[in-house]
Amino acid sequence: MGPFSFLNGAFLVALAAAALPILIHLFSRRRAREMPFSQLRFLDEITRRKIRRLRLRQWLLLALRTLAIALIALALSRPVWHGPGASRQRGSSAVAILIDDSFSMEARLDPSALLPLETATTTLSFPTRFEQARQRALQLIDLLEDGDQAILVFTASPPRVPYESTVRDPALLREEVLRATPRATRSDLVGAFERIGPALRSARTLNREVFVVSDFQQVDIQEILRRFGAEAQAAVVPVGAADSARGAPGAARALLAVPEETRLYLLPVQAPAEPNLSLIWGFFEPDPGEAGGRLTVRARNHNAQAVEDGVLQLLGGDGTILAEGMIGIEPHSAGQAVLSIPAIPAGGQLIAQAPPDLLERDNRLHVSTAATTSFRLLIVTGGGLDDPRVREEVTYPVLALDPFGGLAQLEPGAEATAGRAANEARRDAQAQGVQLFEVATVPEADLGLRQELDVDAVILLNIGRLSASAAELLERYHAGGGNVVIVLGDRADARIYNTQILPRLAGLRLENVIGDLTGESWFSLLPAAADHEIFAGFPVAPGEALTGARFRRFLDVRLGPRSRVLGEFSGGHPALIEEPGLLLFTSSLDLRWSDFPTSASYLPFLHRALLQIILQGRIGRQEPRVGEPLVFPVPPELAGGKLRCTGPDGLEIATELTQSERGATLRTVPVEQPGFYRIHTGSRDAALRTFAVNVDPRESDLTAMAPEEGALVFGSQAVTIPAAEGLSRQVLETRYGRELWRLCLTLAFLLLVAESLIARGRLRP
């Protein structure tokens, strides 16, 4: 940067106006005419000295007018002097203050203060991270002076901007900071930086600065890196000094959209070691035919020390303690506990509660027992159900998935009444809160007769072949986001699968049959990814079998580039393979190739495998999270009625009714608090749907980002000011430079005054 710069450089074109007095002088000059004059006695009064004085006066007036216009043009362009002596001057600044108000900022700073915040006693000045962030933000506001402008952004999703344009009154910003509290969502730094960009780019100030006050969680930084991806490295925006802004070789660049010529400051809050236990999800499984059920609660330990004998409480919606259990989790790993209740409480509302720790927000988990969300499955069989062999192999998965409605379909000779019986059984099951899957079956020969597949997943159960129309239908369904589960068996022909089915859906190829049904050898099923959510609830130690079932035959598989092995048979043979929108189980689900259907792990394995693919890795969180809208498909009989949504506090939530090809859908605004939300027709009506809304458990990992991760996201030119250091010296030292526009206007005014006096003869050169 040179000694001079201009904040409004576009106005430099106005310097051309300084030529106007010269042009006027040139075009208005008159040539003297010679006239004969007989009387020369008056010429004695004019001396050569007076002529020179007259010419000097005219040139001086021309210079004064030209310089005055040039100085006015310079004042409009706002010149800045960066040379000697400028460091004692403070230039104007446009400041963006980003405050992290996500719920991780509620974490206490003192590990010994585990009482409620209202009664906690701590030796630290600020009991929580947010209190310290608030104090640092107030210190920044105190540094604002006359001529400065600032914009304030709270980064929890969605980012909140109290004033869309920059504010010149620090008192307004101070008021917003003092009354702010953490919200129950994650931080969205990308969205926050997008909000400040226009305000900073339009600012005409000497300095442009961005201050980010946050705990800078590693999970948030990694999410930004995943969001941009490697391809974004070529299109990032420069930050820091001017040479890096111009793309100097080796200049640091940031993924976040920081305007050019902007200094970026990172203000981390104090972050001691945080022992934090968070409840990730809960999965309720009712006891068929019983009044109670089991709640599987999964938790994660984010600390370097193990959690031993942690007490979990299960509460009803009214706060009544229903059950208690113990949980133990190794450092930086996940664990779970199963809590049994003899009877489902009224309203079907359960709350799991973990012991107190530094972050309270993630210690409560809301679970709705009412299975109002059921998933529709279509099982494609190798023949009609009138074939005893087909009915036998379908019986086990159907009874495991849909023991009420599915049973009616399997009764011989009940085709005429199977549909009615299935619907009645499902309604009874839903009334008891036990329905999770709705199963329908279709022979492989009839699949191609369908126009579309309106189901959550299609299960190809030991089929031999598919017609061309059925294969095309399945390909369209999968390409449109549908889920396909392939279960092999004695009908599976590797040549048919490798030519007709798999090339349309995945990069897998079937190979040889492994195993011998007549021999004594058998294989065990082991988890290949033991920490995967699909195996949650199985008491499996590393290297142990998932089940005691014995598998005698399966097909070996050649994996594709996007294949992931979730389970394997002993010997390292793939058993359960995942690809986008597809699961392949290489053995059968009946008794021909194994005794798996008689194992206690058969039902949970099948349930969790289907939930894995349907929910796309979101097992246990069918319900939405804070910050997401609630979506309720409106039954046809209620399409014309008035539907309402009320939150945990009983207040009504704004909703919108939309129409689609699948019917009416009620959608709410994004919810802001965890708890139970009810969809109903009146204030006292029974809930048509109860949503259990929880916080995003990823925010619970309080680990700070690594320096190299911060350099990728914010750029290496970003300045980090630790909590123990003051802000004034480091910030004010960079705000140097002397703006000269006032001086230019003053000189222009003095020149015009002098020009006026000389032109009137008041002053003589």
Disulfide bonds with the S-S distance in Angstrom:
none
